[in-house]
Amino acid sequence: MKNILITWVLPTTRQQGGPLPITDIQDVKIELSADGGANFSSVGTFTTDILEAPVNDLPVSDQYVVRGWATDTSGQDGDDVDVPFTVDDDSPPGDLEISIVFP
């Protein structure tokens, strides 16, 4: 099992290129999928002063996807951003199997 820290940077522009002051961002929503993006569960909804979220005890898998987006103060959602990642098994080797043979 592994612990991760999801971090993000708030957008500073709108989709058509106009400026987006931080005061115009209502919140950021972060979700996590453990099945390659078929299903997501909420990690949380975060105010603009929070730029990270810990997730603990993830099992080894290559099927994780983090999804996030910002919502402005008028309720408009930005596009989803999906980031796949892998939790590798970097534990020590398993036990040897030892046999005794009598010739």
Backbone torsions as a table, in degrees:
resi	resn	phi	psi	omega
1	MET	NA	139.4	-177.4
2	LYS	-126.1	150.7	171.9
3	ASN	-102.6	140.8	176.2
4	ILE	-127.5	163.1	174.4
5	LEU	-126.4	114.5	177.6
6	ILE	-88.0	126.8	178.5
7	THR	-123.4	156.9	179.0
8	TRP	-149.1	162.1	176.4
9	VAL	-119.2	129.4	-178.6
10	LEU	-67.8	144.6	176.5
11	PRO	-69.0	148.1	177.5
12	THR	-113.7	-3.7	177.5
13	THR	-132.2	157.8	174.1
14	ARG	-85.6	170.7	-175.2
15	GLN	-60.5	-31.1	-179.9
16	GLN	-95.1	11.2	172.3
17	GLY	100.6	-9.3	179.0
18	GLY	-70.5	158.8	-179.7
19	PRO	-67.5	148.2	176.6
20	LEU	-129.0	95.2	176.4
21	PRO	-63.6	148.0	178.6
22	ILE	-56.9	-32.3	179.7
23	THR	-65.8	-15.6	177.2
24	ASP	-92.5	1.2	176.8
25	ILE	-97.4	124.4	178.9
26	GLN	-78.7	-51.3	-177.6
27	ASP	-166.6	175.2	175.7
28	VAL	-124.6	135.2	177.1
29	LYS	-112.2	134.1	-179.8
30	ILE	-125.0	133.0	177.7
31	GLU	-128.0	160.5	-179.3
32	LEU	-133.6	134.2	174.4
33	SER	-114.7	138.9	175.8
34	ALA	-109.8	6.0	-177.5
35	ASP	-129.1	40.8	175.2
36	GLY	72.9	16.9	178.0
37	GLY	98.0	4.3	178.3
38	ALA	-71.1	-36.8	-180.0
39	ASN	-137.4	143.3	178.6
40	PHE	-125.7	148.0	170.9
41	SER	-124.0	152.1	-175.8
42	SER	-72.7	131.4	167.6
43	VAL	-86.4	-36.9	176.6
44	GLY	160.4	170.0	172.1
45	THR	-113.1	127.8	-168.5
46	PHE	-124.7	140.0	174.0
47	THR	-74.3	168.6	-173.1
48	THR	-69.8	-12.2	177.9
49	ASP	-87.9	-2.3	178.0
50	ILE	-113.0	123.3	-175.7
51	LEU	-123.6	20.2	177.8
52	GLU	-159.3	157.1	178.1
53	ALA	-147.7	124.6	176.1
54	PRO	-80.3	145.6	171.3
55	VAL	-130.7	125.0	-173.1
56	ASN	-108.6	154.0	169.9
57	ASP	62.8	46.3	174.9
58	LEU	-83.0	130.8	175.9
59	PRO	-73.4	161.7	177.4
60	VAL	-59.4	130.3	178.7
61	SER	-171.2	154.6	173.7
62	ASP	-111.2	21.7	-174.1
63	GLN	-110.6	11.5	-175.7
64	TYR	-81.4	144.1	172.6
65	VAL	-140.9	129.0	171.6
66	VAL	-100.0	135.0	178.5
67	ARG	-123.7	139.4	176.8
68	GLY	-152.0	158.5	175.7
69	TRP	-159.5	157.5	176.7
70	ALA	-102.8	148.7	175.6
71	THR	-120.6	132.7	179.9
72	ASP	-85.3	174.5	-174.0
73	THR	-70.5	-10.8	174.0
74	SER	-96.9	7.7	174.9
75	GLY	89.2	7.2	179.0
76	GLN	-82.6	128.2	177.6
77	ASP	-87.4	138.6	168.9
78	GLY	-75.9	172.7	177.3
79	ASP	-65.8	148.1	173.5
80	ASP	-66.3	142.1	170.1
81	VAL	-117.7	122.1	179.6
82	ASP	-107.9	132.4	178.6
83	VAL	-128.4	107.7	176.5
84	PRO	-76.9	151.2	175.3
85	PHE	-154.6	165.1	-178.0
86	THR	-120.8	138.8	169.2
87	VAL	-103.2	107.8	-177.1
88	ASP	-82.1	152.2	172.9
89	ASP	-89.8	102.2	178.6
90	ASP	-112.1	27.4	177.6
91	SER	-73.3	164.5	177.7
92	PRO	-62.6	163.9	177.9
93	PRO	-59.0	153.0	175.2
94	GLY	-69.1	178.2	-177.8
95	ASP	-72.7	145.3	172.0
96	LEU	-68.2	153.6	167.8
97	GLU	-105.8	122.7	-176.2
98	ILE	-116.1	133.9	177.3
99	SER	-122.3	151.9	174.3
100	ILE	-113.2	125.9	-178.6
101	VAL	-118.9	131.3	176.5
102	PHE	-102.9	115.9	-179.1
103	PRO	-69.7	NA	NA
